[in-house]
Amino acid sequence: MSAATPWTVAGIQAALRAKKVSAREIATEFYADIDQQNPTLNAYLALSRERAFAQADRVDVATACGEKLGPLAGVPIAVKDVISTAGVRTTCGSKILETYVPPYDATAVLRLEKAGAVILGKTNCDEFAMGSSNENSAYGPVRNPMALDRVPGGSSGGSAAAVAAGLAVAALGTDTGGSIRQPGACCGIPALMPTYGRVSRYGLIAFASSLDRIGPFATNIADVAAIMSVIAGRDENDASSAPVPAPDYLSGLEQPVRGMGIGVPEEYFAEGIDREVKEKVLAGIALLEKLGCRRVSLKMPHTEYAIATYYIIATAEASSNLARYDGVRYGLRVPGATLIEMYRETRERGFGAEVKRRLMLGTYALSSGYYNAYYLRAQKVRALIARDFSEVFEKVDAIVTPTAPTPAFKLGEKTSDPLQMYLADIYTVTGSLAGIPGISVPCGATKQKLPIGMQILGPHFSEARLLQLARAFEKAGGFTV
Amino acid sequence: MTISREDVLRVAELAHLELTAEEAELYRGQLDEILNYIGKLQQLDVTNVQPMTQMAFANAVSGTPAGTAPRENDLDLRDDVLRPCNIADAVLDQAPDAAKPFFRVPKVIER
C-alpha cells in the first residue's frame, strides 16, 4: 500500500473482512518493502518469514471459513530483539547471543499471535537495551528513516524505525529508562511505556528488573490502544505482572478531555533543552488547554537527581542480571584453561564497550565499601522521586513534558562521551524510576524537519487516560502542531 | 571522587571481565567522570528516607505510597505445585558444549 494511506489495525480488519486483501498478501507486501529498505535502515536483524506466512495463512483460512477474527488479525508486527521468540534467533544486539535461538515465546508475543498478529521479525537495538541511539548494537547502527544521517534513538531504535518507515504496522519495544519513548520521539511516532507490571515480561531478556517494561509503537493512538488491549494483563508466568484487570483501551479513547488537570513541571523546561523542542512542546500544551485541560505549573524538586539515581540502580541490576552470560549454558563460549578464564574470555569477547562500562559501574556501586554511598543512597533518592510524582498526582491528572531534550542527533555525535549520551534520557528516567506509565506523542518538527516528542505521564495504571489525552491531541492536529 | 587503575582492575575481576590495558585506561577516565556526576546524590539529605526496594504495584493500586513493602495479602502467589515442562533437551541444544544431560565445562576440582 502506498505511503499516503498506510495500513492501520482497523484498516486491515476492514479489508480482510471485505475480502479485499488476504493476510498473506499484506505480509508479502511488507516483506517486499523490508527487502528494499532494510539494507539502508538496518532496522531488522532477523526476519521470521516462515512463521509469519504460516500465521497469515491461518488468518486467511479463518476468514474464508467465516470465523470470528482476532482483534489483530493479519496485522504485521515487529518485535525488539530482547524479547524471546521460539525458533527465531534472539541476539539482544549482542555478539554473546549471536547464535541463540530461544526454546519458548515471550508472553507478549504469544498474546499478539493469539490475537491474529503476524510477527515479521526481530528488530535491532542497543546491546541488551543499553543505549539511547542504537549505536551500541553489535550488528551496526539503525538509521533514522526521517533523516538518514541521524540516530533513531534507542534502545528500541529498530522498532521505532521499522514502524516510522512503514516496515511494520506496530512494534514491541522495551523501556528501562526511556528506550520506548525516546526513539518514538526521534522517529515521530506514538510510543507507550506502560505501568511497571502492566505487561508480562515473561520471555523478556532482563536488563534491570525493577525498571524493564514492554510496550508498543504504532503510527496512531488507536493502534497503540489496540496492541495494549491484547498484551496487558496478569500472567501466571511472571510474578511481577500486576493482578489488576486490563481494560479495553479502545473503548474510552474518544472521550473528551475537558476539565483534566495537566501539570507542567518547570524542571523539564530548564537549562539544556533545545529551543525548538521547548517551543513545540509549549505549543502542544497550549493545544491541550484549548481542548479544555487545566494547566497547572509545578515544581518537582528531585528531577535533577534522576539520571544519577538511574545509572546506579540500572547498572547495579544489570551487573547481576548479565552474570548469566558466562559461556556455559547458551551463546558464545571462548575456551579457557580454567572455568574462570573461560568466563572472563567469553565476556571480554562477547560484550561490547557500553555493556562492559555499565557492568563495571554497577559492580563498583554494589562492591564492598561503596554499597551505602551509591546503591543504598540511590534507592532512597528513588523513593523521593516517586514521592514527587505521587504528591503531584493528587493535584493533576497527568504531567506533560518534552520526551527528550533534543531532536535526533547525528550518528557518531555522542559515541565518545557516555555521560552526554546518558543525558538524552533526562526527561524519561524519572517515570521509569517511579514505575508510572508514560506516552510519547509526535508534537511537530524542527525547521530541519526532525520530529519532536511530547511526553504525557500519569499515575500507576492510568494508561487509558494517557491514551485518551493522546487521542484528543492527535485528533486536534497536535502531531503536526 | 577519583577511581584508580587498581580500582578498575579490581572491579573488572569481580565482574569477570578480562580488560585490555587500553580498555582499563579508557574505563578509568569514563567511570571517573560518571562517578563525579553521580556524586551529586551526596548533596541530598536522605535521613529518615526509606529506600525504595519494591516496585509494589499492588500498593500503588490500594493507595499506599510506592516504595513501601508489600503486605502478605497483596501478593498473588501461585500454588506451590510441580508442573511438567520437559525442556531439558531444548535447553541443552543451545549449550556451546553439552554432554546430555549435562553442560560440559573446564575442570573445576583438582584431585
HADDOCK unambig.tbl for C-alpha pairs under 7 A between the chains (distance, minus, plus):
assign (segid A and resid 100 and name CA) (segid B and resid 94 and name CA) 6.70 0.50 0.50
assign (segid A and resid 103 and name CA) (segid B and resid 90 and name CA) 6.06 0.50 0.50
assign (segid A and resid 103 and name CA) (segid B and resid 91 and name CA) 6.89 0.50 0.50
assign (segid A and resid 197 and name CA) (segid B and resid 57 and name CA) 6.72 0.50 0.50
assign (segid A and resid 210 and name CA) (segid B and resid 55 and name CA) 6.40 0.50 0.50
assign (segid A and resid 242 and name CA) (segid B and resid 57 and name CA) 6.36 0.50 0.50
assign (segid A and resid 242 and name CA) (segid B and resid 58 and name CA) 6.90 0.50 0.50
assign (segid A and resid 243 and name CA) (segid B and resid 76 and name CA) 6.79 0.50 0.50
assign (segid A and resid 305 and name CA) (segid B and resid 41 and name CA) 6.51 0.50 0.50
assign (segid A and resid 308 and name CA) (segid B and resid 37 and name CA) 6.95 0.50 0.50
assign (segid A and resid 308 and name CA) (segid B and resid 38 and name CA) 4.67 0.50 0.50
assign (segid A and resid 328 and name CA) (segid B and resid 95 and name CA) 6.65 0.50 0.50
assign (segid A and resid 328 and name CA) (segid B and resid 96 and name CA) 6.81 0.50 0.50
assign (segid A and resid 328 and name CA) (segid B and resid 103 and name CA) 6.75 0.50 0.50
assign (segid A and resid 328 and name CA) (segid B and resid 105 and name CA) 6.79 0.50 0.50
assign (segid A and resid 329 and name CA) (segid B and resid 94 and name CA) 6.89 0.50 0.50
assign (segid A and resid 329 and name CA) (segid B and resid 95 and name CA) 4.66 0.50 0.50
assign (segid A and resid 329 and name CA) (segid B and resid 96 and name CA) 6.81 0.50 0.50
assign (segid A and resid 329 and name CA) (segid B and resid 103 and name CA) 6.78 0.50 0.50
assign (segid A and resid 330 and name CA) (segid B and resid 94 and name CA) 5.15 0.50 0.50
assign (segid A and resid 330 and name CA) (segid B and resid 95 and name CA) 4.56 0.50 0.50
assign (segid A and resid 330 and name CA) (segid B and resid 96 and name CA) 6.05 0.50 0.50
assign (segid A and resid 331 and name CA) (segid B and resid 96 and name CA) 6.63 0.50 0.50
assign (segid A and resid 332 and name CA) (segid B and resid 96 and name CA) 6.87 0.50 0.50
assign (segid A and resid 333 and name CA) (segid B and resid 96 and name CA) 6.25 0.50 0.50
assign (segid A and resid 337 and name CA) (segid B and resid 106 and name CA) 6.78 0.50 0.50
assign (segid A and resid 338 and name CA) (segid B and resid 106 and name CA) 5.66 0.50 0.50
assign (segid A and resid 338 and name CA) (segid B and resid 107 and name CA) 6.65 0.50 0.50
assign (segid A and resid 339 and name CA) (segid B and resid 105 and name CA) 6.76 0.50 0.50
assign (segid A and resid 339 and name CA) (segid B and resid 106 and name CA) 5.35 0.50 0.50
assign (segid A and resid 339 and name CA) (segid B and resid 107 and name CA) 6.95 0.50 0.50
assign (segid A and resid 339 and name CA) (segid B and resid 108 and name CA) 6.40 0.50 0.50
assign (segid A and resid 343 and name CA) (segid B and resid 16 and name CA) 6.46 0.50 0.50
assign (segid A and resid 344 and name CA) (segid B and resid 16 and name CA) 4.93 0.50 0.50
assign (segid A and resid 344 and name CA) (segid B and resid 17 and name CA) 4.97 0.50 0.50
assign (segid A and resid 344 and name CA) (segid B and resid 18 and name CA) 5.20 0.50 0.50
assign (segid A and resid 345 and name CA) (segid B and resid 18 and name CA) 6.21 0.50 0.50
assign (segid A and resid 347 and name CA) (segid B and resid 17 and name CA) 6.00 0.50 0.50
assign (segid A and resid 348 and name CA) (segid B and resid 17 and name CA) 5.55 0.50 0.50
assign (segid A and resid 348 and name CA) (segid B and resid 18 and name CA) 5.43 0.50 0.50
assign (segid A and resid 348 and name CA) (segid B and resid 19 and name CA) 6.77 0.50 0.50
assign (segid A and resid 357 and name CA) (segid B and resid 27 and name CA) 6.67 0.50 0.50
assign (segid A and resid 359 and name CA) (segid B and resid 15 and name CA) 6.79 0.50 0.50
assign (segid A and resid 360 and name CA) (segid B and resid 11 and name CA) 6.18 0.50 0.50
assign (segid A and resid 360 and name CA) (segid B and resid 12 and name CA) 6.36 0.50 0.50
assign (segid A and resid 360 and name CA) (segid B and resid 15 and name CA) 6.72 0.50 0.50
assign (segid A and resid 361 and name CA) (segid B and resid 31 and name CA) 6.86 0.50 0.50
assign (segid A and resid 363 and name CA) (segid B and resid 11 and name CA) 6.39 0.50 0.50
assign (segid A and resid 363 and name CA) (segid B and resid 15 and name CA) 6.33 0.50 0.50
assign (segid A and resid 364 and name CA) (segid B and resid 11 and name CA) 5.97 0.50 0.50
assign (segid A and resid 376 and name CA) (segid B and resid 51 and name CA) 6.78 0.50 0.50
assign (segid A and resid 379 and name CA) (segid B and resid 51 and name CA) 4.71 0.50 0.50
assign (segid A and resid 379 and name CA) (segid B and resid 52 and name CA) 5.13 0.50 0.50
assign (segid A and resid 379 and name CA) (segid B and resid 53 and name CA) 6.74 0.50 0.50
assign (segid A and resid 380 and name CA) (segid B and resid 46 and name CA) 6.58 0.50 0.50
assign (segid A and resid 380 and name CA) (segid B and resid 49 and name CA) 5.88 0.50 0.50
assign (segid A and resid 380 and name CA) (segid B and resid 50 and name CA) 5.94 0.50 0.50
assign (segid A and resid 380 and name CA) (segid B and resid 51 and name CA) 4.02 0.50 0.50
assign (segid A and resid 380 and name CA) (segid B and resid 52 and name CA) 6.01 0.50 0.50
assign (segid A and resid 382 and name CA) (segid B and resid 52 and name CA) 6.25 0.50 0.50
assign (segid A and resid 383 and name CA) (segid B and resid 51 and name CA) 6.14 0.50 0.50
assign (segid A and resid 383 and name CA) (segid B and resid 52 and name CA) 5.04 0.50 0.50
assign (segid A and resid 383 and name CA) (segid B and resid 67 and name CA) 6.24 0.50 0.50
assign (segid A and resid 386 and name CA) (segid B and resid 66 and name CA) 6.76 0.50 0.50
assign (segid A and resid 419 and name CA) (segid B and resid 34 and name CA) 6.26 0.50 0.50
assign (segid A and resid 435 and name CA) (segid B and resid 55 and name CA) 6.87 0.50 0.50
assign (segid A and resid 460 and name CA) (segid B and resid 60 and name CA) 6.46 0.50 0.50
